[in-house]
Every structure is written in C-alpha cells, then in structure tokens.
C-alpha cells in the first residue's frame, strides 16, 4: 500500500502521484531499471521516439527519473568497410593469389582488385615485410617472404576488427583494437568515427519508492495508448 514520504522537505502522497501518471509514463517508468538508454527504452516499450521523449520529460519534471547526457566516439563502417567485411581486405586478396613470383598485372587480374587497391596493398605488405618487390625489365614482380607466408596462416588485427558488431563505442576498445582502428582509419572510406550524444536514464529515490507499489497501482488503471 502506498505511503506518504518526505521528499525535499515536502510530504508527497505516492498514491496520488501514481494516479496522476500519464499512460505513456506508466509504460516507461517500470522499464527504466532494466533499460538505461533512450534507444533501448524505445525498443522495449514499442513506443515511438516522440512518445518516449514526452514520457521521460514528464517523469523528470516529477523528479521520478534523472536523465544524463554524455558524448561518445562511435565507430561505424563506411562503404569500403562494409565491402571488405564481406569479401576481405585487399591485402588479404593480394596475398591469396601470390603463390609464386608474379607481376603486378597478373596479381591485379587474378585478385580482381583495382589498380588503387593493388597499389595500397603493395605499400601495406611491404611495410609489414610480407613481400619482396623486384623490377624485371618493364615489370614489377612480387614474391612472398617468410613473414608473408605466416600472415597467410593467421588473421590480421585489422581483419579481426572488421568482424566486430558495429557501431562501437571507442571507449570499450582494447589497445589492440585501437591500433587496428587507427590503421584502418588511415585508409579511404573504411571507417567513420563520429561524436554521438548518448542519453541515459536512472530512477531517483522517489521513483524507486513509487515503483515498489507500482504493480498494485497499475492493476486499477486501464491505459489507452494512442
């Protein structure tokens, strides 16, 4: 049974407060302990974004909840990142066809990479000491090193990173993932790193007290949500 409580020097009737809740507020308030983000509340409640926003504003005005807004750097895939997530990084496709000494023209033909992708892969793999580059006449020939053969047997950090579920919060990334992200971000249209505003919702002490009796109060109310 609801009781009166002293909140900020005022005596509040929880029953009266609960009876005065709008149907939208009744829908959202019980979900707050389980879902702290606004987007999760939208999904869990099945309400529209504008309905959730209104309910949260009303609940905050009644000091039943607190809303905090923070910023985060969200990492998502750009168009090339989505493509490479499906078919593999160009340097992987480059290495996969390099089973013997080959010219760049043959590598481009067999790997089906563009000239730009072959050129980028050439620089990346040379930097990793994965290939030898030799000019023979008018042709540039490439062969695998021992390092390159080892790379063929394992997954690169960049490849592991692309397999993650995006978008990502940069704060949650490990040092290895930060390294992979920075390496990929040097390249064209693989990643997008944007600052997002994130709202989180928590119950106040008053909100917690109200929810203790919320079940019994809610049974006596018929909500019509439009």
C-alpha positions as CSV (number, residue, x, y, z in Angstrom):
1,X,0.0,0.0,0.0
2,X,1.3,3.4,-0.9
3,X,2.5,5.8,1.8
4,X,3.4,9.4,2.2
5,X,7.1,10.2,2.1
6,X,9.2,13.3,2.9
7,X,10.9,14.4,-0.3
8,X,13.0,17.6,-0.3
9,X,11.1,18.9,2.7
10,X,7.7,18.2,1.1
11,X,5.2,15.4,2.1
12,X,4.2,13.6,-1.0
13,X,1.3,11.2,-1.5
14,X,2.7,8.4,-3.6
15,X,-0.8,7.1,-4.4
16,X,-1.9,10.5,-5.7
17,X,1.4,10.8,-7.6
18,X,0.9,7.4,-9.2
19,X,-2.7,8.0,-10.1
20,X,-1.6,11.2,-11.9
21,X,0.8,9.4,-14.2
22,X,0.0,9.6,-17.9
23,X,-0.4,6.3,-19.7
24,X,2.9,6.9,-21.5
25,X,4.6,7.5,-18.2
26,X,3.1,4.2,-16.8
27,X,4.5,2.4,-19.8
28,X,8.1,3.8,-19.5
29,X,8.6,4.0,-15.7
30,X,8.8,0.3,-15.0
31,X,11.3,-0.2,-17.8
32,X,13.8,2.3,-16.5
33,X,15.6,-0.1,-14.1
34,X,16.1,-2.6,-16.9
35,X,16.9,-0.2,-19.8
36,X,19.0,2.8,-19.2
37,X,19.4,4.1,-22.7
38,X,16.7,6.0,-24.5
39,X,17.0,3.8,-27.6
40,X,16.6,0.7,-25.5
41,X,13.5,2.2,-23.9
42,X,12.0,2.9,-27.3
43,X,12.6,-0.7,-28.4
44,X,11.4,-2.3,-25.2
45,X,8.3,-0.2,-24.9
46,X,7.3,-0.3,-28.5
47,X,6.5,3.4,-28.4
48,X,7.5,6.0,-30.9
49,X,10.5,8.2,-30.3
50,X,8.4,11.3,-29.6
51,X,6.2,9.4,-27.2
52,X,9.2,8.1,-25.2
53,X,10.7,11.6,-25.2
54,X,7.5,13.1,-23.8
55,X,7.2,10.4,-21.1
56,X,10.7,10.9,-20.0
57,X,10.3,14.7,-19.8
58,X,7.2,14.4,-17.7
59,X,8.8,11.9,-15.4
60,X,11.8,14.1,-15.0
61,X,9.6,17.1,-14.2
62,X,8.0,15.0,-11.4
63,X,11.6,14.1,-10.2
64,X,11.0,10.4,-10.7
65,X,13.9,10.0,-13.0
66,X,17.2,11.6,-13.9
67,X,18.5,12.0,-17.4
68,X,22.2,12.3,-18.1
69,X,23.7,13.2,-21.5
70,X,27.2,12.1,-22.4
71,X,29.2,12.1,-25.6
72,X,31.0,9.2,-27.1
73,X,33.0,8.5,-30.2
74,X,31.1,6.0,-32.2
75,X,33.0,3.8,-34.8
76,X,31.0,2.5,-37.7
77,X,31.7,1.1,-41.1
78,X,31.9,3.3,-44.2
79,X,31.2,1.9,-47.7
80,X,34.6,0.2,-48.2
81,X,34.5,-1.1,-44.7
82,X,31.2,-2.9,-45.4
83,X,32.6,-4.3,-48.6
84,X,35.8,-5.5,-47.0
85,X,33.8,-7.0,-44.1
86,X,32.1,-9.3,-46.7
87,X,34.9,-10.1,-49.2
88,X,38.1,-9.5,-47.1
89,X,40.7,-6.8,-47.1
90,X,42.5,-6.1,-50.4
91,X,45.9,-7.1,-48.9
92,X,44.4,-10.5,-48.0
93,X,43.1,-11.0,-51.5
94,X,46.6,-9.8,-52.8
95,X,48.4,-12.4,-50.7
96,X,45.9,-15.2,-51.5
97,X,46.8,-15.2,-55.2
98,X,50.6,-14.7,-54.6
99,X,51.6,-18.4,-54.6
100,X,54.7,-17.7,-56.6
101,X,56.6,-14.8,-58.0
102,X,54.1,-12.7,-60.0
103,X,53.9,-9.4,-61.8
104,X,51.6,-6.7,-60.6
105,X,49.5,-7.1,-63.7
106,X,48.9,-10.7,-63.0
107,X,48.1,-10.0,-59.4
108,X,45.6,-7.4,-60.4
109,X,44.0,-9.8,-62.9
110,X,43.8,-12.8,-60.6
111,X,42.8,-11.0,-57.4
112,X,40.2,-8.8,-59.2
113,X,41.5,-5.8,-57.2
114,X,41.5,-2.3,-58.7
115,X,44.8,-0.7,-59.5
116,X,44.4,1.6,-56.5
117,X,43.8,-1.4,-54.2
118,X,46.8,-3.2,-55.6
119,X,48.9,-0.1,-55.0
120,X,47.7,0.3,-51.4
121,X,48.2,-3.4,-50.7
122,X,51.7,-3.3,-52.1
123,X,52.7,-0.5,-49.7
124,X,51.0,-2.1,-46.7
125,X,52.5,-5.5,-47.3
126,X,56.0,-4.1,-47.9
127,X,55.7,-2.2,-44.7
128,X,54.9,-5.5,-42.9
129,X,57.9,-7.1,-44.6
130,X,55.4,-9.6,-46.1
131,X,56.7,-9.3,-49.7
132,X,59.7,-8.7,-51.8
133,X,59.5,-6.3,-54.7
134,X,61.8,-6.6,-57.7
135,X,61.8,-4.9,-61.1
136,X,62.4,-7.1,-64.1
137,X,62.5,-5.2,-67.4
138,X,59.3,-3.2,-67.6
139,X,57.5,-5.3,-65.0
140,X,57.4,-5.1,-61.2
141,X,57.5,-8.6,-59.7
142,X,56.4,-9.6,-56.2
143,X,57.1,-12.6,-54.1
144,X,56.3,-13.8,-50.6
145,X,58.7,-13.6,-47.7
146,X,58.5,-15.9,-44.7
147,X,56.6,-13.2,-42.9
148,X,54.1,-13.2,-45.7
149,X,53.7,-16.9,-45.5
150,X,53.0,-16.6,-41.8
151,X,50.4,-13.9,-42.4
152,X,48.6,-16.2,-44.8
153,X,48.1,-18.7,-41.9
154,X,46.7,-16.2,-39.4
155,X,44.2,-13.3,-39.1
156,X,45.4,-9.7,-39.1
157,X,44.3,-7.4,-36.3
158,X,42.6,-5.3,-38.9
159,X,40.6,-8.3,-40.1
160,X,39.6,-9.2,-36.6
161,X,38.4,-5.7,-36.0
162,X,36.2,-5.7,-39.1
163,X,34.4,-8.8,-37.8
164,X,33.0,-6.9,-34.8
165,X,29.4,-5.7,-34.5
166,X,29.2,-2.1,-35.4
167,X,28.7,0.7,-34.3
168,X,31.3,0.5,-31.5
169,X,32.0,2.8,-28.6
170,X,35.6,3.8,-28.8
171,X,36.0,3.7,-25.0
172,X,35.3,0.0,-24.9
173,X,38.1,-0.9,-27.3
174,X,41.3,-2.8,-26.2
175,X,44.7,-1.4,-27.1
176,X,45.0,-3.9,-30.0
177,X,41.6,-2.8,-31.3
178,X,42.6,0.8,-31.1
179,X,45.7,0.0,-33.1
180,X,43.6,-1.8,-35.8
181,X,41.1,1.0,-35.8
182,X,43.8,3.7,-36.3
183,X,45.4,1.7,-39.1
184,X,42.1,1.2,-41.0
185,X,41.1,4.8,-40.4
186,X,44.2,5.9,-42.4
187,X,42.6,4.4,-45.5
188,X,39.8,5.7,-47.7
189,X,36.1,5.1,-46.7
190,X,36.7,2.1,-44.4
191,X,35.6,3.6,-41.0
192,X,33.5,6.5,-39.8
193,X,34.3,8.0,-36.4
194,X,31.6,10.4,-35.2
195,X,30.8,12.0,-31.9
196,X,27.3,10.9,-30.6
197,X,25.3,12.3,-27.8
198,X,24.0,9.5,-25.6
199,X,21.2,9.9,-23.0
200,X,21.0,7.5,-20.0
201,X,18.0,7.3,-17.6
202,X,18.0,6.3,-13.9
203,X,15.4,6.3,-11.2
204,X,15.5,8.9,-8.4
205,X,14.9,7.8,-4.8
206,X,11.3,9.0,-5.3
207,X,11.0,6.9,-8.5
208,X,12.3,3.8,-6.7
209,X,9.8,4.3,-3.9
210,X,6.9,4.7,-6.3
211,X,7.9,1.6,-8.2
212,X,7.7,-0.5,-5.1
213,X,3.9,-0.1,-5.1
214,X,3.6,0.5,-8.9
215,X,2.3,-3.0,-9.6
216,X,-0.7,-2.8,-7.3
217,X,-1.5,0.7,-8.5
218,X,-1.2,-0.2,-12.2
219,X,-3.8,-3.0,-11.8
220,X,-6.5,-0.5,-11.1
221,X,-5.8,1.6,-14.1
222,X,-6.9,1.0,-17.7
223,X,-4.4,2.6,-20.1
224,X,-5.4,3.6,-23.6
225,X,-2.3,4.4,-25.7
226,X,-2.9,6.2,-29.0
